Amino acid sequence: MGRLEEMGEKAFVSSLAALLAEVLYRQERHDEAKTFVDRSEETAAPDDLAAQIAWRTVRAKILAATGGLEDAEALARRAVSLARETDWSNDHAAACVALGKVLRTRGRLQEAERAIREALALYDAKGNTVAAEEVHALLAGLVPV
């Protein structure tokens, strides 16, 4: 990312940083993930909805995993709201999954299931079978929040 930043590129940096944060989050390397989500937030242009959705989605999951549940919920809800303004089914679904995970961690199981089922419907409509399988596992309780 350093080379991109040297060239003055910010859009790719913000998106790439959010993707790296997601990978690190999935490996439960939350401190490292936070570093990259911070970079994404700092470099994301206000009108770059993809980056704005992505960093909020990942930060919400990191906060939920580390105890910041109230802030996590607010960020996840904002990510879902931003995603609804687009026709990007995968981003919208990812934000719904994050919201579902946060709500499940907060013990609000019915709300969590609604959010996760919304994500499943979006992934199914898009034909994203890999992500849909992950969501099915989440619904079945096979994947931890």
C-alpha positions as CSV (number, residue, x, y, z in Angstrom):
1,M,0.0,0.0,0.0
2,G,2.9,2.3,0.6
3,R,3.7,2.6,-3.1
4,L,0.1,3.4,-3.9
5,E,0.1,6.2,-1.3
6,E,3.4,7.5,-2.6
7,M,1.7,7.9,-6.0
8,G,-1.2,9.8,-4.3
9,E,-3.7,7.0,-4.8
10,K,-6.2,6.8,-2.0
11,A,-9.3,4.9,-3.4
12,F,-7.4,1.7,-3.8
13,V,-5.6,2.2,-0.5
14,S,-8.8,2.6,1.5
15,S,-10.4,-0.4,-0.2
16,L,-7.3,-2.6,0.1
17,A,-6.8,-1.7,3.8
18,A,-10.4,-2.7,4.5
19,L,-9.9,-6.0,2.8
20,L,-6.7,-6.7,4.7
21,A,-8.5,-5.7,7.9
22,E,-11.2,-8.3,7.1
23,V,-8.6,-11.0,6.5
24,L,-6.9,-10.2,9.8
25,Y,-10.3,-10.1,11.6
26,R,-11.1,-13.6,10.3
27,Q,-7.7,-14.8,11.7
28,E,-8.6,-13.2,15.1
29,R,-5.7,-10.8,14.8
30,H,-7.8,-7.9,16.0
31,D,-5.1,-5.4,16.9
32,E,-3.6,-5.7,13.4
33,A,-7.0,-5.6,11.8
34,K,-7.7,-2.4,13.7
35,T,-4.6,-0.8,12.2
36,F,-5.7,-1.5,8.7
37,V,-9.3,-0.4,9.4
38,D,-8.0,2.8,10.8
39,R,-6.0,3.3,7.5
40,S,-9.1,2.6,5.5
41,E,-11.2,5.1,7.4
42,E,-8.5,7.8,7.2
43,T,-8.1,7.4,3.4
44,A,-11.7,6.7,2.3
45,A,-13.2,9.6,0.5
46,P,-16.6,10.6,1.8
47,D,-18.3,9.7,-1.5
48,D,-16.5,6.4,-1.8
49,L,-19.4,4.3,-0.6
50,A,-17.7,1.0,-1.1
51,A,-14.9,2.0,1.2
52,Q,-17.2,3.7,3.7
53,I,-19.3,0.5,3.9
54,A,-16.3,-1.8,4.1
55,W,-14.4,-0.1,6.9
56,R,-17.6,0.3,9.0
57,T,-18.4,-3.4,8.4
58,V,-15.0,-4.6,9.6
59,R,-14.7,-2.2,12.5
60,A,-18.1,-3.2,13.7
61,K,-17.1,-6.9,13.8
62,I,-13.8,-6.0,15.5
63,L,-15.5,-3.9,18.1
64,A,-18.1,-6.7,18.8
65,A,-15.2,-9.2,19.2
66,T,-13.4,-6.9,21.6
67,G,-16.3,-5.6,23.7
68,G,-17.4,-2.4,22.1
69,L,-20.9,-3.6,21.4
70,E,-22.8,-0.3,21.4
71,D,-20.4,1.4,19.0
72,A,-20.3,-1.8,16.9
73,E,-24.0,-1.8,16.5
74,A,-24.1,1.9,15.4
75,L,-21.4,1.3,12.8
76,A,-23.0,-1.9,11.5
77,R,-26.4,-0.1,11.2
78,R,-24.7,2.8,9.3
79,A,-23.0,0.3,7.0
80,V,-26.3,-1.3,6.2
81,S,-27.9,2.1,5.7
82,L,-25.1,3.2,3.2
83,A,-25.3,-0.2,1.4
84,R,-29.1,0.2,0.9
85,E,-28.3,3.4,-1.1
86,T,-26.4,1.2,-3.7
87,D,-27.2,-1.8,-5.8
88,W,-24.1,-3.7,-4.5
89,S,-25.7,-6.9,-3.2
90,N,-22.5,-8.3,-1.8
91,D,-21.5,-5.2,0.1
92,H,-25.1,-4.9,1.5
93,A,-25.1,-8.6,2.5
94,A,-21.7,-8.3,4.2
95,A,-23.0,-5.3,6.2
96,C,-26.1,-7.3,7.2
97,V,-23.9,-10.2,8.3
98,A,-21.8,-7.8,10.5
99,L,-25.0,-6.4,12.0
100,G,-26.3,-9.9,12.6
101,K,-23.1,-10.9,14.4
102,V,-23.2,-7.8,16.5
103,L,-26.8,-8.3,17.5
104,R,-26.2,-12.0,18.2
105,T,-23.3,-11.0,20.5
106,R,-25.6,-8.6,22.2
107,G,-28.1,-11.4,22.8
108,R,-30.7,-10.0,20.5
109,L,-31.2,-13.2,18.6
110,Q,-34.4,-12.5,16.7
111,E,-33.0,-9.2,15.3
112,A,-29.7,-11.0,14.5
113,E,-31.5,-13.7,12.6
114,R,-33.5,-11.2,10.6
115,A,-30.3,-9.4,9.6
116,I,-28.5,-12.6,8.7
117,R,-31.5,-13.9,6.7
118,E,-31.5,-10.6,4.8
119,A,-27.8,-11.2,4.0
120,L,-28.6,-14.7,2.8
121,A,-31.4,-13.4,0.5
122,L,-29.0,-10.9,-1.0
123,Y,-26.3,-13.4,-1.6
124,D,-28.7,-15.9,-3.0
125,A,-30.2,-13.3,-5.4
126,K,-26.7,-12.4,-6.5
127,G,-25.7,-16.1,-7.0
128,N,-22.9,-15.8,-4.5
129,T,-23.1,-19.4,-3.3
130,V,-19.8,-19.4,-1.4
131,A,-20.9,-16.5,0.8
132,A,-24.4,-18.0,1.1
133,E,-22.9,-21.2,2.5
134,E,-21.0,-19.2,5.1
135,V,-24.2,-17.5,6.1
136,H,-26.0,-20.8,6.3
137,A,-23.3,-22.0,8.7
138,L,-23.7,-18.9,10.7
139,L,-27.4,-19.4,11.0
140,A,-26.9,-23.0,12.0
141,G,-24.5,-21.9,14.7
142,L,-21.6,-23.6,13.1
143,V,-19.6,-20.4,12.7
144,P,-18.8,-18.3,15.8
145,V,-19.9,-14.7,15.8
